[in-house]
Amino acid sequence: MKTLTNLISPFQTNTLRTDTYEVVENEVISAQVYKDLMVSGSLFSKTLFKGVTFDSCAFYATNFIESEFVGCNFKNCTFQFSHFEKVDFDGCEFINNTWIVSSIAKSILSTCFVDRKTSYYLMREDNAVFNCFTSKTMTWDELDNQTQTITVEDHTLLKKVA
């Protein structure tokens, strides 16, 4: 399986121990489309993402610290045990994403479109939100109904996500 670091720099040949984070620091990633990419156990620090689209990507145990996203799109992505801290989002879109034990904290969002689930997680932490748009506000009942049960092909996979 290719990791995001290998896609950024395919010439990178160093191997990583299984008990450490894959660290991407002080990089600029621009004008890329990542579809069905799985990012696991990575740390992105002081990294600039510019015009990047993440479509149906999964982020597991991934941390974004002091990074910046400009004109980026997150569509149908899953964030599980992942964390964004002190991240700037400018002109980004969050569409139909899933957040499981993940957070966005101490971050700044300006001129972004944010889906309802992402909006819920943004408001749980200390974030600054300027000129952002969201779809209709989700009620507690709607949120509970959406996280109560996840089914795939009529098989229950997960009940009562809290």
C-alpha positions as CSV (number, residue, x, y, z in Angstrom):
1,M,0.0,0.0,0.0
2,K,1.3,3.4,-0.9
3,T,1.3,6.1,1.8
4,L,0.9,9.8,1.3
5,T,4.6,10.4,1.8
6,N,5.4,8.0,-1.0
7,L,3.0,9.9,-3.3
8,I,4.6,13.2,-2.4
9,S,8.1,12.0,-2.9
10,P,8.3,8.6,-4.7
11,F,12.1,8.7,-4.4
12,Q,12.1,8.6,-0.7
13,T,13.6,5.2,0.3
14,N,13.9,5.3,4.0
15,T,12.0,2.7,5.9
16,L,10.0,3.4,9.0
17,R,9.7,1.4,12.1
18,T,6.2,0.2,12.8
19,D,5.9,2.0,16.1
20,T,6.6,5.5,14.9
21,Y,4.7,8.2,13.1
22,E,5.4,8.9,9.5
23,V,6.4,12.6,9.7
24,V,5.8,15.1,6.9
25,E,7.2,18.5,7.9
26,N,7.7,21.8,6.1
27,E,6.4,20.4,2.8
28,V,4.3,22.1,0.1
29,I,1.7,19.9,-1.6
30,S,-0.2,21.6,-4.4
31,A,-2.7,20.9,-7.1
32,Q,-3.2,17.2,-6.3
33,V,-6.2,15.0,-6.3
34,Y,-6.1,12.0,-3.9
35,K,-8.9,9.5,-4.3
36,D,-9.4,6.5,-2.0
37,L,-6.1,7.2,-0.2
38,M,-5.6,5.8,3.3
39,V,-3.4,7.9,5.5
40,S,-2.5,6.1,8.8
41,G,-0.2,7.0,11.7
42,S,1.1,10.2,10.1
43,L,2.1,13.5,11.5
44,F,1.8,16.6,9.2
45,S,3.6,19.5,10.8
46,K,4.0,23.0,9.2
47,T,2.9,21.6,5.9
48,L,1.1,23.7,3.2
49,F,-1.7,22.0,1.2
50,K,-2.7,24.2,-1.7
51,G,-5.5,23.3,-4.1
52,V,-5.5,19.6,-2.9
53,T,-8.7,17.5,-3.2
54,F,-9.1,14.5,-0.8
55,D,-11.9,12.4,-2.3
56,S,-13.1,9.3,-0.3
57,C,-9.9,9.3,1.7
58,A,-9.5,7.8,5.2
59,F,-7.3,9.3,7.9
60,Y,-6.6,7.0,10.8
61,A,-4.5,8.2,13.8
62,T,-3.2,11.1,11.8
63,N,-2.3,14.5,13.2
64,F,-2.1,17.8,11.4
65,I,-0.3,20.4,13.5
66,E,0.4,24.0,12.6
67,S,-0.4,23.3,8.9
68,E,-2.3,25.3,6.3
69,F,-5.0,24.2,3.8
70,V,-5.7,26.7,1.0
71,G,-8.5,26.0,-1.5
72,C,-8.6,22.3,-0.5
73,N,-11.6,19.9,-0.6
74,F,-12.4,17.1,1.7
75,K,-15.2,15.0,0.1
76,N,-16.6,11.8,1.6
77,C,-13.6,11.4,3.9
78,T,-13.3,9.5,7.1
79,F,-11.4,10.9,10.1
80,Q,-10.9,8.3,12.8
81,F,-8.7,9.0,15.9
82,S,-7.3,12.0,14.0
83,H,-6.6,15.5,15.2
84,F,-6.2,19.0,13.6
85,E,-4.6,21.6,15.9
86,K,-3.5,25.2,15.1
87,V,-4.4,24.6,11.4
88,D,-5.5,27.4,9.0
89,F,-8.2,26.5,6.5
90,D,-8.8,29.2,3.8
91,G,-11.4,28.7,1.1
92,C,-11.8,25.0,1.8
93,E,-14.8,22.7,1.4
94,F,-15.8,19.9,3.8
95,I,-18.5,17.7,2.1
96,N,-20.1,14.6,3.6
97,N,-17.3,13.7,5.9
98,T,-17.4,11.3,8.9
99,W,-15.7,12.1,12.2
100,I,-15.0,9.3,14.7
101,V,-13.1,10.2,17.9
102,S,-11.4,13.0,16.0
103,S,-11.2,16.8,16.5
104,I,-10.3,20.2,15.1
105,A,-9.0,22.5,17.8
106,K,-7.4,25.9,18.0
107,S,-7.8,26.3,14.3
108,I,-8.9,29.1,12.0
109,L,-11.4,28.7,9.2
110,S,-12.1,31.5,6.7
111,T,-14.4,31.5,3.7
112,C,-15.0,27.8,3.9
113,F,-18.1,25.6,3.2
114,V,-18.6,23.1,6.1
115,D,-20.9,20.1,6.2
116,R,-23.1,19.6,9.2
117,K,-21.1,16.9,10.9
118,T,-17.8,18.9,10.5
119,S,-19.6,22.0,11.8
120,Y,-20.7,20.1,14.9
121,Y,-17.1,19.0,15.6
122,L,-15.8,22.5,15.0
123,M,-18.1,24.0,17.5
124,R,-17.1,21.6,20.2
125,E,-13.6,23.1,20.4
126,D,-12.0,26.5,20.5
127,N,-11.9,27.5,16.8
128,A,-12.2,30.8,15.0
129,V,-14.6,30.7,12.1
130,F,-14.9,33.6,9.7
131,N,-17.3,34.0,6.7
132,C,-18.0,30.3,6.5
133,F,-21.1,28.6,5.2
134,T,-22.8,25.5,6.3
135,S,-25.8,23.5,5.3
136,K,-28.9,23.6,7.5
137,T,-28.2,23.3,11.2
138,M,-28.4,19.8,12.5
139,T,-30.6,19.1,15.5
140,W,-29.5,16.8,18.3
141,D,-32.0,14.2,17.1
142,E,-30.7,14.4,13.5
143,L,-27.1,14.0,14.8
144,D,-28.1,11.1,17.0
145,N,-29.9,9.3,14.2
146,Q,-27.0,9.7,11.9
147,T,-24.5,8.2,14.4
148,Q,-26.8,5.6,15.9
149,T,-26.2,2.8,13.4
150,I,-24.0,2.4,10.4
151,T,-25.1,-0.2,7.9
152,V,-23.6,-1.6,4.8
153,E,-25.6,-3.9,2.5
154,D,-28.2,-4.5,5.3
155,H,-25.5,-5.6,7.8
156,T,-25.1,-3.6,11.0
157,L,-21.5,-2.8,11.5
158,L,-21.5,-0.3,14.4
159,K,-24.1,0.7,17.0
160,K,-24.4,3.8,19.1
161,V,-21.3,5.8,18.3
162,A,-20.8,8.4,21.0
